[in-house]
Amino acid sequence: MDSKEGVDALFLFASEGIIVANESGDITRVNPSAERLFGYDKGELIGKKIELLIPKRLTHKHIDQRGKYNQAPDPRSMGKSRELFALRKDGSEFPVEISLSPYSSSSGNYVIAFIIDITVRKLAEEKLKNYSAELEKQVKNRTLILEEAIQELEKTKIDLHNSLNKEKELNELKSRFVSMASHEFRTPLTTMMSSLSLVTKYGEQNDKESQLKHVGKIKTSINNLTDILNDFLSVSKLEEGKIENIPEEINLKKFISDVISEMQSMATNGQKLVQTFSGHEVVLIDKKLLKNVLFNLISNAIKFSPEGGVIEVISQVLNSSIKISVKDNGIGISKEDQKHLFERFFRGHNATHIQGTGLGLNIVARYAELMNGSLDFESIENKETTFTIIIPQ
């Protein structure tokens, strides 16, 4: 291979395209692989400018780069860090990698260009790139599906937790009901049985005053039983979602006046129910929910007020809301009890001797919520209590 014949053999039979050009860019020698690569006949490229093999859009740039290379020639590889394109005789372009090696002889300075067609490699790289992009897309899609599955699992977990809590709460409600009912029902029933016996006895003795007294006790016991049953019926309907807010047009002043008249019979020992009203009388509201709210608040005021006490029902119809307050001058609520007031079955430490289920205020709060309203209160122990419900219009 040290002989001229060996070097010529390397040039002629190399699989790479080899082109030799002088400083002016004239092609002085081309091997058969380069001629086949660019689609030219044998010897057709000799004497032609090297720019003939470069796409026209890049010709001007290449001439400039060739001049700079001639000023400081050195062996280098091109096309690995940037894309290079060559031009065939038929005008088609193809990607290439080129290695340049300068050399000098007695006839001048030359550059040997070793050219490789990398079309197949580029297609493989593009295919790999597309495959990677598709794989990444699939990974993203599967990740999204997995995230959705995790979210659904988390939601199911939360739903299950809520269901278990609700079931636990209902079981507790049933347990509390049985415990409370065994006590709260027994007391009025015992009172009724005793009073009925005494009514019969006093009837035989023609003692009308004593008879009326025990008839009153029977009525009170019946009202207490009715309150208990109504509370549990309301809780049951609320839990089952059977209660809806259905507003209708009513005369609020007359409506509240009728409720007060109906409940006046529940007042005892000289207690008085008074009404104060201001604003437009006709409003849009669910009268069933409102009646239940008023019954609970007024009956509580009656139960916890002293003899001769005054229960005020103060109503104001404002531009954007209805404000109704029920105020009494009864036993009040301690600071300690106030934070638990709307909890189920909660009863204040100073109210345990008074008939009740501990459900009324919880029901009122939930009715207020159904009407998109709010329930608040102010209380001073042993002095007064005011409950206020505000319902938007």
Contacts in CASP RR format, 6 or more apart in sequence:
PFRMAT RR
TARGET T0000
AUTHOR 0000-0000-0000
METHOD contacts of the structure
MODEL  1
MDSKEGVDALFLFASEGIIVANESGDITRVNPSAERLFGYDKGELIGKKI
ELLIPKRLTHKHIDQRGKYNQAPDPRSMGKSRELFALRKDGSEFPVEISL
SPYSSSSGNYVIAFIIDITVRKLAEEKLKNYSAELEKQVKNRTLILEEAI
QELEKTKIDLHNSLNKEKELNELKSRFVSMASHEFRTPLTTMMSSLSLVT
KYGEQNDKESQLKHVGKIKTSINNLTDILNDFLSVSKLEEGKIENIPEEI
NLKKFISDVISEMQSMATNGQKLVQTFSGHEVVLIDKKLLKNVLFNLISN
AIKFSPEGGVIEVISQVLNSSIKISVKDNGIGISKEDQKHLFERFFRGHN
ATHIQGTGLGLNIVARYAELMNGSLDFESIENKETTFTIIIPQ
1 7 0 8 1.000
1 9 0 8 1.000
1 10 0 8 1.000
11 18 0 8 1.000
11 29 0 8 1.000
11 31 0 8 1.000
12 31 0 8 1.000
12 32 0 8 1.000
14 31 0 8 1.000
14 33 0 8 1.000
15 33 0 8 1.000
16 33 0 8 1.000
16 114 0 8 1.000
16 115 0 8 1.000
16 116 0 8 1.000
17 31 0 8 1.000
17 33 0 8 1.000
17 34 0 8 1.000
17 37 0 8 1.000
17 114 0 8 1.000
17 115 0 8 1.000
17 116 0 8 1.000
18 29 0 8 1.000
18 30 0 8 1.000
18 31 0 8 1.000
18 33 0 8 1.000
18 34 0 8 1.000
18 112 0 8 1.000
18 113 0 8 1.000
18 114 0 8 1.000
18 115 0 8 1.000
19 27 0 8 1.000
19 29 0 8 1.000
19 30 0 8 1.000
19 31 0 8 1.000
19 34 0 8 1.000
19 45 0 8 1.000
19 50 0 8 1.000
19 53 0 8 1.000
19 112 0 8 1.000
19 113 0 8 1.000
19 115 0 8 1.000
20 27 0 8 1.000
20 28 0 8 1.000
20 29 0 8 1.000
20 30 0 8 1.000
20 110 0 8 1.000
20 111 0 8 1.000
20 112 0 8 1.000
20 113 0 8 1.000
21 27 0 8 1.000
21 28 0 8 1.000
21 50 0 8 1.000
21 110 0 8 1.000
21 111 0 8 1.000
21 113 0 8 1.000
22 28 0 8 1.000
22 108 0 8 1.000
22 109 0 8 1.000
22 110 0 8 1.000
22 111 0 8 1.000
23 70 0 8 1.000
23 108 0 8 1.000
23 109 0 8 1.000
23 110 0 8 1.000
25 49 0 8 1.000
25 50 0 8 1.000
25 51 0 8 1.000
25 66 0 8 1.000
26 47 0 8 1.000
26 48 0 8 1.000
26 49 0 8 1.000
26 50 0 8 1.000
27 45 0 8 1.000
27 46 0 8 1.000
27 47 0 8 1.000
27 48 0 8 1.000
27 49 0 8 1.000
27 50 0 8 1.000
27 52 0 8 1.000
28 46 0 8 1.000
28 47 0 8 1.000
28 110 0 8 1.000
29 46 0 8 1.000
30 40 0 8 1.000
30 43 0 8 1.000
30 45 0 8 1.000
30 46 0 8 1.000
32 42 0 8 1.000
34 45 0 8 1.000
34 115 0 8 1.000
35 41 0 8 1.000
35 42 0 8 1.000
35 43 0 8 1.000
35 44 0 8 1.000
35 45 0 8 1.000
37 86 0 8 1.000
37 88 0 8 1.000
37 115 0 8 1.000
37 117 0 8 1.000
38 45 0 8 1.000
38 53 0 8 1.000
38 86 0 8 1.000
38 87 0 8 1.000
38 88 0 8 1.000
38 89 0 8 1.000
39 88 0 8 1.000
39 89 0 8 1.000
39 90 0 8 1.000
40 89 0 8 1.000
45 52 0 8 1.000
45 53 0 8 1.000
50 62 0 8 1.000
50 66 0 8 1.000
50 113 0 8 1.000
51 59 0 8 1.000
51 62 0 8 1.000
51 63 0 8 1.000
52 87 0 8 1.000
53 86 0 8 1.000
53 87 0 8 1.000
54 62 0 8 1.000
54 85 0 8 1.000
54 86 0 8 1.000
54 87 0 8 1.000
55 85 0 8 1.000
55 86 0 8 1.000
55 87 0 8 1.000
55 93 0 8 1.000
56 87 0 8 1.000
58 85 0 8 1.000
69 100 0 8 1.000
69 111 0 8 1.000
70 109 0 8 1.000
73 100 0 8 1.000
73 102 0 8 1.000
73 109 0 8 1.000
73 111 0 8 1.000
74 102 0 8 1.000
75 99 0 8 1.000
75 100 0 8 1.000
75 101 0 8 1.000
75 102 0 8 1.000
76 99 0 8 1.000
76 100 0 8 1.000
77 97 0 8 1.000
77 98 0 8 1.000
77 99 0 8 1.000
77 100 0 8 1.000
78 84 0 8 1.000
78 97 0 8 1.000
78 98 0 8 1.000
78 99 0 8 1.000
78 100 0 8 1.000
79 96 0 8 1.000
79 97 0 8 1.000
79 98 0 8 1.000
80 97 0 8 1.000
83 95 0 8 1.000
84 95 0 8 1.000
84 96 0 8 1.000
84 97 0 8 1.000
84 98 0 8 1.000
85 93 0 8 1.000
85 94 0 8 1.000
85 95 0 8 1.000
85 96 0 8 1.000
86 93 0 8 1.000
86 94 0 8 1.000
86 95 0 8 1.000
86 96 0 8 1.000
86 115 0 8 1.000
86 117 0 8 1.000
87 93 0 8 1.000
88 94 0 8 1.000
94 117 0 8 1.000
94 119 0 8 1.000
95 117 0 8 1.000
95 118 0 8 1.000
95 119 0 8 1.000
95 122 0 8 1.000
96 115 0 8 1.000
96 116 0 8 1.000
96 117 0 8 1.000
96 118 0 8 1.000
97 115 0 8 1.000
97 116 0 8 1.000
97 118 0 8 1.000
98 113 0 8 1.000
98 114 0 8 1.000
98 115 0 8 1.000
98 116 0 8 1.000
99 113 0 8 1.000
99 114 0 8 1.000
100 111 0 8 1.000
100 112 0 8 1.000
100 113 0 8 1.000
100 114 0 8 1.000
101 111 0 8 1.000
101 112 0 8 1.000
101 114 0 8 1.000
102 109 0 8 1.000
102 110 0 8 1.000
102 111 0 8 1.000
102 112 0 8 1.000
103 109 0 8 1.000
103 110 0 8 1.000
103 111 0 8 1.000
103 112 0 8 1.000
104 110 0 8 1.000
170 239 0 8 1.000
173 235 0 8 1.000
173 344 0 8 1.000
176 344 0 8 1.000
176 345 0 8 1.000
177 232 0 8 1.000
180 345 0 8 1.000
180 357 0 8 1.000
181 228 0 8 1.000
184 224 0 8 1.000
184 228 0 8 1.000
184 355 0 8 1.000
184 356 0 8 1.000
184 357 0 8 1.000
185 225 0 8 1.000
185 228 0 8 1.000
187 221 0 8 1.000
187 224 0 8 1.000
187 355 0 8 1.000
188 220 0 8 1.000
188 221 0 8 1.000
188 222 0 8 1.000
188 224 0 8 1.000
188 225 0 8 1.000
188 355 0 8 1.000
189 221 0 8 1.000
189 225 0 8 1.000
191 217 0 8 1.000
191 218 0 8 1.000
191 220 0 8 1.000
191 221 0 8 1.000
192 217 0 8 1.000
192 218 0 8 1.000
192 221 0 8 1.000
192 222 0 8 1.000
195 214 0 8 1.000
195 215 0 8 1.000
195 216 0 8 1.000
195 217 0 8 1.000
195 218 0 8 1.000
195 221 0 8 1.000
196 214 0 8 1.000
196 218 0 8 1.000
198 210 0 8 1.000
198 214 0 8 1.000
199 211 0 8 1.000
199 214 0 8 1.000
199 215 0 8 1.000
199 218 0 8 1.000
202 208 0 8 1.000
202 210 0 8 1.000
202 211 0 8 1.000
202 214 0 8 1.000
203 211 0 8 1.000
220 268 0 8 1.000
223 266 0 8 1.000
224 355 0 8 1.000
224 356 0 8 1.000
227 299 0 8 1.000
227 355 0 8 1.000
227 356 0 8 1.000
227 357 0 8 1.000
228 356 0 8 1.000
228 357 0 8 1.000
231 357 0 8 1.000
231 358 0 8 1.000
231 359 0 8 1.000
231 360 0 8 1.000
231 363 0 8 1.000
232 357 0 8 1.000
232 359 0 8 1.000
234 243 0 8 1.000
234 292 0 8 1.000
234 359 0 8 1.000
234 363 0 8 1.000
235 344 0 8 1.000
235 359 0 8 1.000
235 362 0 8 1.000
235 363 0 8 1.000
237 243 0 8 1.000
238 363 0 8 1.000
238 366 0 8 1.000
243 289 0 8 1.000
243 367 0 8 1.000
243 370 0 8 1.000
244 370 0 8 1.000
245 286 0 8 1.000
245 289 0 8 1.000
245 370 0 8 1.000
245 371 0 8 1.000
245 372 0 8 1.000
246 286 0 8 1.000
246 288 0 8 1.000
247 284 0 8 1.000
247 285 0 8 1.000
247 286 0 8 1.000
248 284 0 8 1.000
248 285 0 8 1.000
248 286 0 8 1.000
248 287 0 8 1.000
249 282 0 8 1.000
249 283 0 8 1.000
249 284 0 8 1.000
250 282 0 8 1.000
250 283 0 8 1.000
250 285 0 8 1.000
250 287 0 8 1.000
251 281 0 8 1.000
251 282 0 8 1.000
252 277 0 8 1.000
252 281 0 8 1.000
252 282 0 8 1.000
252 283 0 8 1.000
252 285 0 8 1.000
252 315 0 8 1.000
252 317 0 8 1.000
252 322 0 8 1.000
253 275 0 8 1.000
253 277 0 8 1.000
253 281 0 8 1.000
253 315 0 8 1.000
254 281 0 8 1.000
255 287 0 8 1.000
255 290 0 8 1.000
255 291 0 8 1.000
256 275 0 8 1.000
256 277 0 8 1.000
256 294 0 8 1.000
256 313 0 8 1.000
256 315 0 8 1.000
256 324 0 8 1.000
257 275 0 8 1.000
259 291 0 8 1.000
259 294 0 8 1.000
259 295 0 8 1.000
259 298 0 8 1.000
260 273 0 8 1.000
260 275 0 8 1.000
260 298 0 8 1.000
260 313 0 8 1.000
263 273 0 8 1.000
263 295 0 8 1.000
263 298 0 8 1.000
263 299 0 8 1.000
263 302 0 8 1.000
264 273 0 8 1.000
266 299 0 8 1.000
266 302 0 8 1.000
267 273 0 8 1.000
267 302 0 8 1.000
267 311 0 8 1.000
268 302 0 8 1.000
268 307 0 8 1.000
269 307 0 8 1.000
269 308 0 8 1.000
270 307 0 8 1.000
270 308 0 8 1.000
270 309 0 8 1.000
271 302 0 8 1.000
271 305 0 8 1.000
271 307 0 8 1.000
271 308 0 8 1.000
271 309 0 8 1.000
271 310 0 8 1.000
271 311 0 8 1.000
272 308 0 8 1.000
272 309 0 8 1.000
272 310 0 8 1.000
272 311 0 8 1.000
273 298 0 8 1.000
273 302 0 8 1.000
273 311 0 8 1.000
273 313 0 8 1.000
274 310 0 8 1.000
274 311 0 8 1.000
274 312 0 8 1.000
274 313 0 8 1.000
275 312 0 8 1.000
275 313 0 8 1.000
275 314 0 8 1.000
275 315 0 8 1.000
276 312 0 8 1.000
276 313 0 8 1.000
276 314 0 8 1.000
276 315 0 8 1.000
277 315 0 8 1.000
277 316 0 8 1.000
278 315 0 8 1.000
278 316 0 8 1.000
278 317 0 8 1.000
279 316 0 8 1.000
279 317 0 8 1.000
279 318 0 8 1.000
280 317 0 8 1.000
281 317 0 8 1.000
283 317 0 8 1.000
283 322 0 8 1.000
283 393 0 8 1.000
284 393 0 8 1.000
285 322 0 8 1.000
285 371 0 8 1.000
285 391 0 8 1.000
286 370 0 8 1.000
286 371 0 8 1.000
289 367 0 8 1.000
289 370 0 8 1.000
289 371 0 8 1.000
290 371 0 8 1.000
290 391 0 8 1.000
292 363 0 8 1.000
292 364 0 8 1.000
292 367 0 8 1.000
293 324 0 8 1.000
293 364 0 8 1.000
293 367 0 8 1.000
293 368 0 8 1.000
293 389 0 8 1.000
294 313 0 8 1.000
294 324 0 8 1.000
294 326 0 8 1.000
296 360 0 8 1.000
296 361 0 8 1.000
296 363 0 8 1.000
296 364 0 8 1.000
297 326 0 8 1.000
297 364 0 8 1.000
297 387 0 8 1.000
297 389 0 8 1.000
298 311 0 8 1.000
298 313 0 8 1.000
298 326 0 8 1.000
300 360 0 8 1.000
300 361 0 8 1.000
300 387 0 8 1.000
301 311 0 8 1.000
301 326 0 8 1.000
301 327 0 8 1.000
301 328 0 8 1.000
301 330 0 8 1.000
301 385 0 8 1.000
302 311 0 8 1.000
302 328 0 8 1.000
303 354 0 8 1.000
303 355 0 8 1.000
303 356 0 8 1.000
304 328 0 8 1.000
304 330 0 8 1.000
304 331 0 8 1.000
304 332 0 8 1.000
304 351 0 8 1.000
304 354 0 8 1.000
304 385 0 8 1.000
305 311 0 8 1.000
305 328 0 8 1.000
305 329 0 8 1.000
305 330 0 8 1.000
306 329 0 8 1.000
306 330 0 8 1.000
309 328 0 8 1.000
309 329 0 8 1.000
309 330 0 8 1.000
310 328 0 8 1.000
310 329 0 8 1.000
311 326 0 8 1.000
311 327 0 8 1.000
311 328 0 8 1.000
312 325 0 8 1.000
312 326 0 8 1.000
312 327 0 8 1.000
312 328 0 8 1.000
313 324 0 8 1.000
313 325 0 8 1.000
313 326 0 8 1.000
314 324 0 8 1.000
314 325 0 8 1.000
314 326 0 8 1.000
314 327 0 8 1.000
315 322 0 8 1.000
315 323 0 8 1.000
315 324 0 8 1.000
315 325 0 8 1.000
316 322 0 8 1.000
316 323 0 8 1.000
316 324 0 8 1.000
317 323 0 8 1.000
317 393 0 8 1.000
318 393 0 8 1.000
319 393 0 8 1.000
320 392 0 8 1.000
320 393 0 8 1.000
321 390 0 8 1.000
321 391 0 8 1.000
321 392 0 8 1.000
321 393 0 8 1.000
322 390 0 8 1.000
322 391 0 8 1.000
322 393 0 8 1.000
323 388 0 8 1.000
323 389 0 8 1.000
323 390 0 8 1.000
324 388 0 8 1.000
324 389 0 8 1.000
324 391 0 8 1.000
325 386 0 8 1.000
325 387 0 8 1.000
325 388 0 8 1.000
325 389 0 8 1.000
326 386 0 8 1.000
326 387 0 8 1.000
327 384 0 8 1.000
327 385 0 8 1.000
327 386 0 8 1.000
327 387 0 8 1.000
328 384 0 8 1.000
328 385 0 8 1.000
328 386 0 8 1.000
329 383 0 8 1.000
329 384 0 8 1.000
330 382 0 8 1.000
330 383 0 8 1.000
330 384 0 8 1.000
330 385 0 8 1.000
331 350 0 8 1.000
331 351 0 8 1.000
331 381 0 8 1.000
331 382 0 8 1.000
332 350 0 8 1.000
332 379 0 8 1.000
332 380 0 8 1.000
332 381 0 8 1.000
332 382 0 8 1.000
332 383 0 8 1.000
332 384 0 8 1.000
332 385 0 8 1.000
333 341 0 8 1.000
333 348 0 8 1.000
333 377 0 8 1.000
333 379 0 8 1.000
333 381 0 8 1.000
333 385 0 8 1.000
334 348 0 8 1.000
334 349 0 8 1.000
334 350 0 8 1.000
334 381 0 8 1.000
335 381 0 8 1.000
336 349 0 8 1.000
337 346 0 8 1.000
337 348 0 8 1.000
337 349 0 8 1.000
337 350 0 8 1.000
338 377 0 8 1.000
338 379 0 8 1.000
340 346 0 8 1.000
340 348 0 8 1.000
341 361 0 8 1.000
341 377 0 8 1.000
342 361 0 8 1.000
342 362 0 8 1.000
342 365 0 8 1.000
342 375 0 8 1.000
343 362 0 8 1.000
344 358 0 8 1.000
344 359 0 8 1.000
344 362 0 8 1.000
345 357 0 8 1.000
345 358 0 8 1.000
345 359 0 8 1.000
346 358 0 8 1.000
346 362 0 8 1.000
347 356 0 8 1.000
347 358 0 8 1.000
350 381 0 8 1.000
364 375 0 8 1.000
364 387 0 8 1.000
364 389 0 8 1.000
365 375 0 8 1.000
368 374 0 8 1.000
368 375 0 8 1.000
368 389 0 8 1.000
368 391 0 8 1.000
371 391 0 8 1.000
372 391 0 8 1.000
372 392 0 8 1.000
373 389 0 8 1.000
373 390 0 8 1.000
373 391 0 8 1.000
373 392 0 8 1.000
374 389 0 8 1.000
374 390 0 8 1.000
375 387 0 8 1.000
375 388 0 8 1.000
375 389 0 8 1.000
376 387 0 8 1.000
376 388 0 8 1.000
376 390 0 8 1.000
377 385 0 8 1.000
377 386 0 8 1.000
377 387 0 8 1.000
377 388 0 8 1.000
378 385 0 8 1.000
378 386 0 8 1.000
378 388 0 8 1.000
379 385 0 8 1.000
379 386 0 8 1.000
END
